[in-house]
């Protein structure tokens, strides 16, 4: 395993990524970036807690709890009934800025090139303790979630960073080193609706690598890398944020959903502003909304959760 500090990837790091399919870079993100992402997440927690209180689903905002524990304490009052990935609710200047974080951009230019597109698949993930059946993430490839994924389109890289310390007890990611070289594997649906690699394709998973990380660390991995998340058996929420990059070519852009042109060495005018991206994101997501307000309310009531939580993804 290759681990170094700093922004630019060395030839040894690039070789490690090509060979193993993943790379950890310690302390890649500065503290102010991590703090900004935590504030982004906590603003959503504040919003949900207030909604739940107003709707009579909880009786306490738990505002005195710290960052790592507040969501877990709230979830003791209102257990999770969804897989726990946030997207629409984290479209924000903080998330937009993450894709343009100089240290992260330096690494991605080393792996992908000088013209980068921020993929429309991104998440903040509150993996609270004890929600194993609902939120369990088994062995899969991110390529399974890309529309019409084709290796010929160009390399797609996921960058995953924790906002709290993550280890095997709190639900870190695990990888099967070198498994990306097998290429795309057809997926199957599992009980919670997520996509998983069939057991017959899991050679090597009996001896995985556990990516234990601290805030500021980033693990980057290939779209066809076999990986899973362990169950969170700690007493705090395993908060993480993941974003994805691809080359800014016409095919990737067409397939990347409501992402944005985030880096251009050739022409800075190609880079969208936050307002341009967020307006387009909202417009594209609005086209996907099919439920009326009444249908949304009925589904939320049936599940025993708030309407806002149903719309988080």
Secondary structure, DSSP 8 states (H G I E B T S, - for coil): -----SSS--HHHHHHHHHHSEEEETT-S-HHHHHHHHHHHHHHHHHHHHHHHHTTS-S---TTS-HHHHHHHHHHHS---S---B-GGG-SHHHHHHHT-HHHHHHHHHHT-SEEEE-S--EEEEE-TT-HHHH-EEEE-GGGGSTT--GGG--EEEEEEESS-B-TTTT-EEE-TTGGGG----EEE-TTS-EEE-GGG-TTGGG-EEE-B-TT-EEEEETT--EEE----SSS-EEEEEEEEEE--HHHHHHS-S-EEEEESS-GGGS--HHHHHHHHHHHHHHH----HHHHHHHHHHHTS-HHHHT--
